[in-house]
Each structure stands twice: as structure tokens, then as C-alpha cells.
Amino acid sequence: MKFCSVWFILFSLVIIFPSCRDKTEKQPSEITEKSNPYYSEDYRPQFHFSPEKMWMNDPNGMVYNEGVYHLFYQYYPDSIVWGPMHWGHAISKDLIHWQHKPVALYPDELGYIFSGSAVLDESNSSGFGTDENPPLVAIYTYHDPKGEKRGDSTFQTQGIAYSLDNGDSWTKYENNPVIGNEGVRDFRDPKVMWHEPTQRWVMTLVAGDHAQFYSSTDLKEWQLSGEFGKEKGAHGGVWECPDLFKLKVADSDEEKWVLLISINPGAPNGGSGTQYFVGDFDGSTFVTEQKANRWVDWGTDNYAGVTYSNAPNDEKIFIGWMSNWLYAQATPTEKWRSAMTVPRKFDLKKVNGEYYLSNYPVRQFNEVITKSSSENLVIGAHTTRTIENRGLQQAEVIFNTDAKTFQLKLSNELGQELLLSMRGGGKQFLLNRSNSGKVDFQKDFGEGVQIMPVPNLPDEVYEVRMLIDRSSIEIFINKGQYVMTAQLFPNEVYTKLTIENLEDEALNFNNFKISKIESIW
């Protein structure tokens, strides 16, 4: 969420033939002196949204209206650890460059303002606006800390607010809450959409270990219509932050519904994660034939993400909170804490008879990448190639390969390293950050190897794309079919990328390039 001075780095990739083991190729670089201290703190992301200061978690109320993408988020303006929740606010014309706005929603006598969503009430069904000036309506969870402290099980309810000036100011509905609580302790995170076949608003929210569906004609009066999930999906922790939307299956006329459910704990690599279900929805009930648990992102640091309402061309654009509740309040930043993932576009594909949700950076992101020339690398059997580049802390690394067993290593002069490995004949992708830099601020952060199954990786050439931004890496394999996101806190920037061929024959890494990504601030 910010504006920072840019490190101007000239990337040029000089590739030497692959016959020598551990050959190092030095890349010329030029770093100008910082002239603007804004967004220049240690570990400050340069192309991811982060707050100017203090604590942030879940993205909320993501809605597009009148050429503006609104990003609201869980925010505590008085500390860099979690506290009484507000809705922070930022806007963008392109999903990449952001302008900070004043806090949108403050706690009140009904409680803190927890996660939720926002919609454009185009027909003015709520009566909050006019036909000429339809309102934006925010739907959120009230969290009453006094009721929680008393041990009540009814301390979370649902409220609404509206805006008639495209999100600049908000008025809370005088008859809040619009949905009370009959005794469910974790009863929160309403995500609302318009369901055209039934001509009703549909709200998806979570009730402990399952999702519930409500319907309304005016956004004020709601009726429970169905539920899903008590015996479906992962249940290692509380369900949170649902989202329900329809997508066309790629290369077909078929349409399916997708339900996102975040869960904490219970993710495949520990702590927080977001699962998804593909099925059908009739306005009241969601059903699925899906057997296996599926995950939006297999890394440890993509949680509570949801999609934009009213996005152009009805694209499903996703942003997640780039952290994990295992260690979110302990990461080694001082002025601010947390960032969001880059915005990603969802697509639904059918592979070997099963549906898979892919997510890949939105096309607008390419505008901040300074493309460098590409090279075709040939790495001999059991040979390494090291490329030096002082711009690796703010870069895109991308290549095409059919290799199924190899390792990539990002490292610095202190010997700290991030290991990324394709193993098992292309059946698993591993991320090891145990020696990546600062890892001892919390016991779980550096422990273990993050594992992502890649069972349907193409036999032919596929793309590997990595976005590295000072304190994070996002990895997209085969155009987002498989995705991992992880935070990193190296004591010095990574300056070397080493490619190791673990096979008995030479491997090709085609169209290989390292490109600078501009600061968005």
C-alpha cells in the first residue's frame, strides 16, 4: 500500500555455454542512490500493495465502479499487530498502482468491522440511492468484543453500509445488524453477488465448519436458503472468507460454479490456506462431485483472498493476503506489517476429466515489467549454471522447459539461499526457505519443506514464472495451473540464481530471462 524510490537496475543476461560446472555469469548492474525515502524500509514490497503503516490482513469489499478498483482491507491504524478492526481503503485505475484513501469504516457500538464484501446496487434495490446514482453497498461482519469476553456465542452479526460518492464516504444502515446470530461462534465474512436466474442477491458466509447461503431482494432483509460443506473439503480449522462465482470452462461452452473457502489452520503446508470446490449452484444450494481437496495456492502465504465484484468483462480477479496466521504478527518489519498478492485472474480448466482453477497475474501487471532479452540455456547433465544479478530482489524470472528434475537456488553473499526444486519426475515442486534469511522470529516459519503436488504437469514444454519482491516470491507453473506464494526475509538481497540439472541428460531452459519490475509507488 505505498510510494517508494526506485532502484534503477540495468539487467543484461550474458549467457556462456553450459559445459562447465558451476560457471558464474556476472550481470552488469547500476544502482542509483535513493532520493525518496517513501516505501524504502527494509523488506518493503515495491510492486505489491501494502499499507503505509501499521497492521493489515484480509482484503475486503473489492468492487469495481466508474473506472475505479476499490480495495478495502482489515486494518488496525494504531499498531503493527492485530487489534480492533477497521476497513482500510485504497483505489486503483489499473489494479497495479494504488492511491491510499482515508479509513472507510470504523468500529462502533455494535463491534469491530470484520471482513466482508461490496456490490454496486445498480437497480437501487436497497433504496439507499437513486436510479441516477445507485449506491455501493458494503456487507460486513460485526464482531462484538464485549460479547466475546462474556463468553457469548452470538457476538458476530452481519451489518451493511452504503456510499453515494463511489466509496469516498459511507453511511451505516440504521437498522443494523441485518442478520443476527442464533448461537454460532464463528459466523462471519459475508460475500454477496447478484444471482440473475432468481433475480436475488445471494450472500455466502461461514458458520464454523460450513458455508451458509442467504437470499434477499433488497440487501436489507435476508433469508437462509441452504448450506454446504459439513462433510466436504478440508476441516483442520475454522472456515473463513467464502466466495462464490461462475466461470466458463476453457475451450468449451460449459459453465461451472466455484466456491472458495479459506481455512485456518489446516492448509497443506501448515497454518492458513484457501481451498476451492467446483460444482453447481441453483441460487440456494451448492453441490459438487469433487472428491479431492484442491487449493488455490500451495504456498504458506496466500490467505483470505476473494474476487472483485462488477469487474470489467465479468473477469474473476483475485487478491489474497500474503501472510499466514502462524507468524503474521511476528514478521520482521517495523513500520507496517503485511502485503497483498499481485492481482490474479482466475480461469477454470478441465484436465484429465477433472476441473482445476488456475490463477495468473492480470495482464496489466506486464506494464511494470522492463523486459530484457531472452536466451536459450542448455544445462548439461548434473551441471550447474550460476547467473549473477544484483536486481534479483525486484524481478521477474521466466523460462520454458520440459525438464522434470532440476533445482533453482536464489542466494546472497551471506550464504543465505532459497531452494526451489522440481522432483519425482515432475510430480512434486518443493520450496525450502529454512536458510533463506531471517527465519527465527517464529518457530514454524523456517521449518519444513513446502510441497506442491504437480500430478498433471504437461509432458511437453511448460512455463515457469517467478515474481520476486524483496520479501516475497510468487511462483506460477504452466500459466498458473500450479501456484506457490511465500514470504522471505534475507539479511542481504539475493544476487545469484543457480540452475542445477539433476538429470542424466542435458536440459533446455528456453526463452530464459530476468527482467526488472518497476516500483509502483
N, C-alpha and C positions, 0 to 999 in steps of 0.2 A: 504494500500500500504506500508508494513513495516517489521521490525525485532525487537522483544521485549523480555525482560526477562520473564521467565515463572514463574508463581506462582504454585508451586508443592503442590497439594491438594490431600489428600487421602480421597476418597469418600467411606464410607461404610454405608449401609442403614440398620438400626436396626428397624424392624417393630414390634410394640406391638399391641395386639388385640384391635379391634375398639370399644369396648363397652363404653369407657369413652369419654365424651365431651371435646374437646379442649386438648387432650392429646398431649404433646410435646415430640418428639423423637429427641435426640441430636445425631448428626453425628460427629464422631471424625474427626478432620482435622489437617493438618500440613502445615504451610505456611513458606517457606524458604525466607530468606532475598534476596531482589533483588540485583543481581550482575551486571546486564547490563541495563543501562538506556534507551536503544533503544526501542521505541514503548511502553513506560511505562507511558506516560502522563495520566492525569485524562481523563476518558471516552475513551481512545484509544482502538479500537477493536483489539482483539487478533486472531480471525480467519476469519475476513473479510478484503478484500482489502481496504486500504486507502492510500492516498499519504503520503510521508514522511513529507511534509509540504505544506502549502498553500491550495488554493481552488481547488476543483474538483466537476464536475457534470456528465453529461451523459456519459455512456460507448460508445465508438466509434470503428469502424474498427476491430471488433472482427473476427479474421481469424486464422485458424489452418494451419500450414505448416511445413514440415520437423520435426515433433515431437514437435513443439512449439505452444502453445496457446498464441496469441498476444491479449493484452488488451490495446487499446488506450482509451483515455478519455478526456473530456473537462477539460482544466487545465489553471489556471492563476498563474504563478510562483511568482508573486510579492505581493500577498495579500491573506487573508483568506476570502475575499468576491469576488463576480464575477467581472471579468474585461476582457480585451482583450483576446480572447480565442486562446489557443494553443491545440495541441494534445499531452498530456502526453502519456507515454508508459511503459508497464510492460510486462514481459513474464513469462510463467509457463510451466512445463512439465506435470503437473498433475491437473491443474485448482485450486489447493489449495495453494501451496507455490509459492510465486511470487518474481521475481527479477526486481528491478527498472532499467529502461533504460533512456537515455537522452531524452529530448523533441524531438518528431518526426517531427512535423510540426509547423512552426512559422507564425504569421501574415505577410502579405506582402502588396504591393501597392494595391491589389485588395480587401483587407479586413482581418478581423479576420477569423480564421479557425473554423467554427461551426461543428455540428455533421454530421456524415456520416458513411460509411462502407468501407470494403476492401475485395478483392477477389483475389484468385490465378488465373491468366490468363494462364491456363495450356497449351493452344494451341498457346500462344503468338499472339492472335488475334489483340492486340494493336500494335504490333511491337516494344514494349519497351524493350523486352528481346530477347532471342533466344529459339529455340526448346529445347536446352540442359539446359538452365537456364531461365525458364519462370518467368515473373515478378509478384510480388504482386502489385496490383493497388488499391490505396485509392481514394474514391469518397466522396467529402465533400462539404459543403456549404460555400461560401464566404459571409461574412457579412461586407458591406462597411459602417463604422460608419459615414463617411462624408456625404454619400448619405442619410443615415437615418436622420442625423441632418438637412440636407436641406429640408427634408420632401418628398424626392423622394419615390416612391412606387416600385422602381426597384433595391433596394440596396442589395438583396440577389440573388446570382447566384451559379452555380454548377461548381466545379473545380475537377481536378484529379492530382494525383502524383503517381510515381512508385518507386519500390525498387527492386534491383537486388542482395541484400545481406540479404534476409529474414528479412527485416524490420529494419535493423540497420541504414540505411541511405535512404533518399528519394529525388527524383528529381521531381519538379513540371513541369507539361506539359507546354510547351512554348506557346501554343495557348489557354490557359485558358482565360475565362470560356468556358466550353464545352456546357453548357445550359444557355442561357441568361434569362432575366426576362421581360415579357411583361406587368408588372404592378400589380403583386400580392405581397402584402406587406409581408406576411408570406409564404415564398417559399423555403423550406429547408428540410434537413435531408435525403439525398438520401440513400436508401438501395438497393444494387444491388445483383442479383443472375443470374445464368445461367439457361435458360429455355430450357430443352432438346428437347421437341417436335417441337419447332420453330427454334432451333439452333441459339438462340439470347440471348444476355444479356437483362435482364429486370430490370429497375430501378423503384422503388416505392418512391415517395416523396410527401410531403404535400403542398397544396396550400390553406392556410387559413382554410376553413371549409370542405375540402375534400382531397382525395388522387388522385394523377395522376400517370399514368403508361407510361413509355418511353421504347423504344427498341433500340438496337444497335448491330452491328456485330463486332465492334472494340473498344468499350468503349470510343470512342472519338466523334463520330457522333451519335446524338440521335434524335429519332422521337417520338412525343407524340402519344400514341396509345389508351388511354382510361382513364376513371376517375371513382371514386366511392365515395359515402358517403354523398352527399349534403343533402339527406333526410334519412340517415340511422345512427343509433347509437346516442351516447350522443354528444351534441353540446353546452355544457355550457361554453366552452372556445376554444382556438386555438388548432387545431390538430397538433401533432408533432410526430417525431421518429417512422415512419412506419416500418413494417417488413412483408414480405410475404413469406410463405413457405408451403410445402406439408407434410402431416402426414398420416400415416396409422391409421385407426380406430382400437382400441384394439379389439382383438378376432374376427377379420373379415378380409376380403380381400379388403375392401373398403378404398379408399383414398380421402381425402378432403384437401382443401387449407385453411390456417389460415392467417388472416390479423390482425396484431397488430397495434393499433393507441393509442398513448399517448395523453392526453388532460389536459390542464391547463388553468383556473380552470375547475371544473365540475365533479370531481371524487365523488363517492358515499358518502365518509366521509369527503369531503372538500378538496379543492386545487387540487393537482396533482394526476393523476391515469392513468392506462393503460387498455384500453378496447380491446376486440378481437371479430372478426367475423369469422364464419366458413362457407365456401361456395365452389365455383368452379372458376377456372381461366383458360382462354384459351390462355394466352400469351399477351392478350390485355385488357381484361375486367374481372373484378371480380364481381360475383353475389352471393347473399345469400338469403335464405328464413328465416333467423333468425329474430325473432321479438323483443325479449327482449335484453336489454343491458347486456353484460357479461364483467366481469372484471378478469384480470389475478390475481390480489391481492386486497383484500378488505381493507387492512390497509392503513394508510395515507402515508407510507414511502417506496414505491416501484414505481419508475417512470422512464420513458425514456428507459426501457430495450429493448434489441434486442437479436438475436440469433447469434451463431457462424456460419461463412461460412466455408465450407470444413471440418467440424468436422468428426472424425473417425466414420465409420458406418453410416454416414449421420444423426447422432443424432442431435436433436434440443436442444442446450444448451443455456440457457438464463441467463443473468446477468442484474440486474436493479440498478439504482442509489437509494440508501437508504435514501431518503430525500423527501422534499415537498417544493415547491416554496413559500408556505405561510410563512415559517420560516427558510428556508435553510441557509440564510445569518446571522441568529441571534443565532444559536445553541451555547451552552456554551463551545466551545473548543477554544484553543488559538494558537496552532502551526499549526494545519491543520483543514480542515473542509470537512466533508462528508466521507462516505464509500459506498461500493457496497454490494448488497445482496450476499449470498453464491450462487455459480453457481447451476442452477437447470435444470433438464431435463424435457422437455415438452412431454406429451402424450395426445392423443385425445381419448376420450371415449364417448360412446353413452349410455345415461341413460334415461329411460322412453321416448325413441324416440327422444331425443334431444342431440346435441353434446356439450361436455364440455372439455375444455382444462385444464389438471391438470399440476401442476409443483411441483417438489420434489427434494431435494438436490441430486446432482450427487453421484454415488456410491463411487467415490474417497474420498468423504468427510468422510466416515466411518473410513478412515485410521488415522485420527487425534482424534478419539474418544476413550478414555480409558474406555472400557466397564466395568461396575460394575455388581454385581449380581442383579437379579431381584426378586421381591416379589409380591405375590398376596395380594392386600389390600381389605378388606371388611369394608365399611364405613356404620355404622348404620344409620337408618332414622333420619334426622335432627341432625346429629352429625358431628363434625369437627375433623380433624386429622392434627396436625402440625408437620412438619419434619424440624429440624434444620440442615443446611448445609452451611458452610461458603464458599463453592465453587460455589454458585448459580450464581455468576457474569460471569462465563465462563463454561457453562454446557449444556448438553442435558437432557431434561426431557421427558420421553416417557412412554406410557402405552396404554393398550387396554381396551375398555369399551363398554357397550351398554347403559350407562346412558344418559339420555336426559335432566336432570335438575340438574346442580351442579355448584359450583364455585371454582376456584383456586385463591389463593392470594399469591403473592410474596411480602415480606415485610422486613424492616430492623429495627434496634434498634431506629431509629428516628420516627418510626410510619409511614414512607412513604410506599406506597403499590400500586401494580399494580393488578387490578381485572380482571379476565377472567371468563366469565360466559356462560354456555350453558343454554338457556332459551326457553320458549314457546314449551315445549315438543320436543326439538330438532329442532326447526325451526329457531332459531337465535343464533349466537355466538357474545358475546359482549366483548369489550376491553375498560377499563376505566383507563386512566393514569392521571386523574385530581389531584391525590395526590401521584404521582409516584416519585417525587423528585423535581428538578428544572423544573418549568413549566411556570414561569412568565417572561421569556425572550421574549415572543411574545404572544399576547392575544389568538390566535387560538390553540396554542399547547396543553394546558391542558383543553380546553373547550370541553364539549360534550362527549358522549359515542360513540365509533366506533361500528357500527353494521354490521354484515355479515349474510345475509340470508343463511341458510343451508337446503333448502327445500327437497333435495334428500339424506339426511343422511341415511345410512343403518339402518334398524330396528335391525339388528344383531350387533355383535361386530365390532367396527371400531377403528382405531389408532389415537391417539393424540400425536404429536411430537412437542417439543418446543426447539429452539436453542436460548440461552441467552448469549450475548456477551457484557458485561459492559455497553453499551449504546444502546442496541437494543434487540428486541425479534422477532423471526420468528416462526409462528405457522402453522403447516401443519396438516390438519384434513382429515382422510381417504386417506392417501398416496398422499396428495396434491390436492384432489378434491376441498377443500376449504382452502384458504391461507390468513393469515394476517401478515403484517410486520409493526413494529412501533419502533420509537426511544424512548429511555428512558434516563433520566439523574438523577439518585438517588444521594443524597448527601453522602450516605454511601452504600456499597454493600448490596444487598439483602441476608439475611441469613436464612430466613424461607419460607417454602412453606406450605400453609394451604389448605387442601381439605375440602370443605363443601358439604355435601349431603343435597339437598333441597327437596328431595322426601320423601314420607311416607313409603318407604321400603328400605332395605339395598341395597347398590350399590357395584358392583365389579369393581375394577381397577386392572386388571391383568398385569403381566409382567412389573410391575412398577419399574422404575429405574432412578437414577440420575447419570450421567456419566460426568467425566471431559473431556473437549475439549482442546487439546494442542494448544499452541500458534503456529502460522505458521511462526513467524518471528525469 
